[in-house]
Amino acid sequence: MALTSTRVRVLRAAAALAAGTALFVGGTTGTALAAATDVATQTSFDRSLHLEGAKNARDVGGYTTVDGKTVKPGLVFRTDALSNLTPADLTKLQSLNVKVDDDLRTVYERTVQPDRVPAGAKANWYDVLGRSPITTLVDLNSAYVAFVDGPGANEAFGSVLRDIRDTDGAVLYHCSAGKDRTGWTTAVLLTILGVDRATVNADFMLSNTYRNVDTNSSSAGFDGVRQEWLDTSFATAEKRYGSFDNYVHQGLGLTDVDIAALKAKLLD
């Protein structure tokens, strides 16, 4: 099957990221190339939902876990704001059986750009940064710390994961650009499911591809994502709770039963 232009960009970006990550952590050249190929394979296909009004809308499924299972597609979607969705977009989300729309934005963002919710879906509001200093909306280094340490953040992210666990149908979650709050939600979910960190990183960085970000431009730091931001959230979780596992249990409030239910629902 011929590669689309989006798919080609995704493959190149993933391969470059994976190669850089593998070489940075050391090992032989053969090991680095093998790691790059594995991550590139996982992220090579076009995950986009192809919505006219939300260019960073994509399926979270399709990744392989470290124990050889696959994250089921069609059950969890990550997107940017739904305010610009067209009637065709809404029809598509309805056809994808979206039953829950989880909005991670502040009240100001929701007021300026209210969601257009597909028919039959329940809209939930889980404000991640509304109780943190207003500067976190523009200071992304601080924002990625607040995703773990900020008041209300754990409740918000935990609520999304419980919605995914409980919903009979697909769950869609989003912020404004679908890259930061949405990116951390996805990183947490994929890590819980057992996807390796290099692949989690690659999925996070795909926002630059789907948002057509020129990483050399002056606006790249605001329009796109940087690996060090995601690293900051993981490091904050480990510093604050001692480990990522403790963050999931103590911070997000998920039990072993919750985690087992997520895996049972989302993994093949």
FENMOFEN-V545557 format. One record per pair of residues at least 4 apart in sequence whose C-alpha atoms are under 6 Angstrom apart, sorted by sequence separation. I is the first residue (numbers start at 0). J is the second residue. D is the distance in whole Angstrom. If there is no record, write none. Layout:
BEGIN
i->I j->J d->D
i->I j->J d->D
END
This chain:
BEGIN
i->2 j->6 d->6
i->9 j->13 d->6
i->13 j->17 d->6
i->35 j->39 d->6
i->39 j->43 d->6
i->63 j->67 d->6
i->64 j->68 d->5
i->84 j->88 d->6
i->93 j->97 d->6
i->104 j->108 d->6
i->108 j->112 d->6
i->109 j->113 d->5
i->134 j->138 d->6
i->145 j->149 d->4
i->153 j->157 d->6
i->154 j->158 d->6
i->162 j->166 d->6
i->173 j->177 d->6
i->177 j->181 d->5
i->178 j->182 d->5
i->190 j->194 d->5
i->206 j->210 d->6
i->207 j->211 d->6
i->219 j->223 d->5
i->230 j->234 d->6
i->231 j->235 d->6
i->235 j->239 d->6
i->236 j->240 d->6
i->237 j->241 d->5
i->245 j->249 d->6
i->246 j->250 d->5
i->247 j->251 d->5
i->248 j->252 d->5
i->253 j->257 d->6
i->261 j->265 d->6
i->262 j->266 d->5
i->63 j->68 d->6
i->92 j->97 d->6
i->189 j->194 d->5
i->207 j->212 d->5
i->214 j->219 d->5
i->237 j->242 d->4
i->240 j->245 d->6
i->248 j->253 d->5
i->63 j->69 d->4
i->135 j->141 d->6
i->146 j->152 d->6
i->237 j->243 d->6
i->240 j->246 d->5
i->247 j->253 d->6
i->248 j->254 d->6
i->62 j->69 d->6
i->135 j->142 d->5
i->163 j->170 d->6
i->174 j->181 d->6
i->236 j->243 d->6
i->48 j->56 d->6
i->62 j->70 d->5
i->173 j->181 d->5
i->22 j->31 d->6
i->47 j->56 d->6
i->48 j->57 d->5
i->61 j->70 d->5
i->21 j->31 d->5
i->47 j->57 d->4
i->60 j->70 d->5
i->61 j->71 d->6
i->236 j->246 d->6
i->46 j->57 d->5
i->60 j->71 d->5
i->61 j->72 d->6
i->212 j->223 d->6
i->46 j->58 d->5
i->60 j->72 d->4
i->186 j->199 d->6
i->59 j->75 d->6
i->207 j->223 d->5
i->18 j->35 d->5
i->59 j->76 d->6
i->17 j->35 d->4
i->58 j->76 d->5
i->131 j->149 d->6
i->57 j->76 d->6
i->57 j->77 d->6
i->130 j->150 d->6
i->14 j->35 d->5
i->41 j->62 d->6
i->56 j->77 d->6
i->99 j->120 d->5
i->105 j->126 d->5
i->182 j->203 d->6
i->56 j->78 d->4
i->98 j->120 d->4
i->99 j->121 d->5
i->100 j->122 d->5
i->101 j->123 d->5
i->102 j->124 d->5
i->103 j->125 d->5
i->104 j->126 d->5
i->55 j->78 d->5
i->99 j->122 d->6
i->101 j->124 d->6
i->102 j->125 d->6
i->103 j->126 d->5
i->55 j->79 d->6
i->93 j->117 d->6
i->103 j->127 d->6
i->105 j->129 d->5
i->14 j->39 d->5
i->127 j->152 d->4
i->13 j->39 d->5
i->53 j->79 d->6
i->89 j->117 d->5
i->127 j->155 d->6
i->178 j->206 d->6
i->10 j->39 d->6
i->82 j->112 d->5
i->125 j->155 d->5
i->52 j->83 d->5
i->82 j->113 d->5
i->52 j->84 d->4
i->82 j->114 d->5
i->10 j->43 d->4
i->81 j->114 d->5
i->82 j->115 d->5
i->9 j->43 d->6
i->81 j->115 d->5
i->6 j->44 d->6
i->50 j->88 d->5
i->6 j->45 d->5
i->98 j->168 d->6
i->102 j->172 d->6
i->103 j->173 d->6
i->104 j->174 d->5
i->192 j->262 d->6
i->98 j->169 d->6
i->99 j->170 d->5
i->100 j->171 d->5
i->101 j->172 d->4
i->102 j->173 d->5
i->103 j->174 d->5
i->96 j->168 d->6
i->97 j->169 d->4
i->100 j->172 d->6
i->96 j->169 d->6
i->97 j->170 d->6
i->144 j->232 d->6
i->143 j->232 d->5
i->75 j->169 d->6
i->77 j->171 d->6
i->79 j->173 d->5
i->80 j->174 d->6
i->157 j->251 d->5
i->74 j->169 d->4
i->75 j->170 d->5
i->76 j->171 d->5
i->77 j->172 d->5
i->78 j->173 d->5
i->79 j->174 d->6
i->80 j->175 d->5
i->75 j->171 d->6
i->77 j->173 d->6
i->79 j->175 d->5
i->79 j->176 d->4
i->153 j->250 d->6
i->164 j->261 d->5
i->79 j->177 d->4
i->153 j->251 d->5
i->78 j->177 d->5
i->65 j->193 d->6
i->64 j->193 d->5
i->65 j->194 d->6
i->64 j->194 d->4
i->55 j->209 d->5
i->38 j->198 d->6
i->13 j->201 d->6
i->71 j->265 d->5
i->70 j->265 d->6
i->71 j->266 d->6
i->70 j->266 d->5
i->69 j->266 d->5
i->69 j->267 d->5
i->68 j->267 d->6
END
